[in-house]
Amino acid sequence: TEVLLHTVDGTVYRTRTRISQWEQLLDDRCVRVHRSYIVNLRFIRKISKTEVTLKDGTALPLSRKMYEGLNQALIHYF
């Protein structure tokens, strides 16, 4: 029922706005990679079939359903 927003400066905000609502509010730089995660494309270092690694080393799960959409978003973003 809560969504945690992590900012570049390390601040974490708690909100009751659903992740699906955030997905609609955020621009094309932010892509849903799992039912629990939305990631800004600028901060992705690498992706595999099952994982997204961020520039800070954080590894997040990548849903099989979201893999192709993430690839397309990366192609269009860069």
Helices and strands as residue ranges (DSSP letters): E 3-6, E 12-15, H 19-25, E 30-34, E 37-40, G 41-43, E 44-47, E 51-54, E 59-61, H 64-77
